């Protein structure tokens, strides 16, 4: 299954269903993620990645992953940044960026390699 057509179609569907404020806030989230994240897979960005060591594993919390968690929490708890549409847009832009632009977006857990 191709990730690019699915993510683009999901973004278009969300823009249509959530209204006019979604797209500008989506663009804000997308470009903010693009600014702070690494340019390519494996390259460090302006903000350090969240990597949690657990015994012999490294858990990498990609920005798309914690944006998804924040989006779920926001929807469940009813906590929003200005409005639900803006909150969903900013977080969806970050999720889109993380999945669309990196080859390792699906690698969350990896074994530690001894040095």
N, C-alpha and C positions, 0 to 999 in steps of 0.2 A: 504494500500500500504506500502510495506516495504522500509524503508529509506536506509538500508545498501546495498542491491544489487544495488539500483539505483545510489547511490553515488559512489560506486566502478565502475560500468559500465560507468558513466559519466567521471570519472577520467581516465579510460583506453581509452575512445574515445578521450578525450582532448589530452592525451599523443600521440596518434597515429596521430591526425590531426595537432597538433601544433609543433611537432618535438622534436628533441633530448634534447633541453635545458629545455623543460617544466618539465620533471620528476625530475631532480636535484633541480630546483627552487621550485617545488611543495613540495619536501621533506624538503627543507629549511623552507618554510612557515609552513608546518605541525609541524616540530620539534620545531620551534620558538614558535608557539602557544602552543604546549604541555609544553614547558618550562615555559612560563609566565602565563598560565591559571591554574585554580584550578584543582586538581587531580580528583575530583568527582563533581557531581551536587551539587550546594549549597556551595561548599568549596571555600574559597577565594584563589586567586592565587598570584603570585608575583606582578602583576599589578592590581590595584583596578578596579573593574567593573564600567562601565559608567551607572549610574542610574539617570534618570532625574525625579524629582517629578513634577507632573502636577495635581494640586488640590488634588483629592482623589486617584489619580493613581500614580504608579511608572512605568516609561518606562525603561526597561532594554535593553540597546544596546549591545547585545551579540557580540563577536568578529566575528562570521560568518556574522552577519548582517552588521556591518560597513565595513567588508572586501568586501561584495557584493556591497555595495554602492561605495566603492573606485574602485572596478573593473569596475563598470558601468561608473563612472566618467572618469576613465582612458581611457576606450574604446571610450567614447563620445568626450572627449577633446583631445585625442591623446597624453596624458602625460604618459610617461613610465619610469620605473626604468631600465636602461640599454637597454632593448628591450621589445617589447610587450610580447613575449613568457615568459620571465623571470618575468615580472610584473604579468601576468595572472597566472603563476605557483605559485608564492609566495602567492598571494591572494587566489587562489583556494585551496592551502594546508591549509590555515587558515580556509576557509569556510568548507572544509571537516572535519577538526578536530572539529569544533564547532558543526556540525550537527551529526557527527558519535559518539562522545564520551559523549554527555550529554543528559539526559532524558528530560530536560526542555528547549531544544533548541528552541521550538516553542512558548514559553511563553515570550512575549515581553512586554505586559501590564498587571499589576496586581493591585488590589485595596490595598491601604495602610490599614494596620491593626492598630487600635489605641492601644497604649501601656498602 
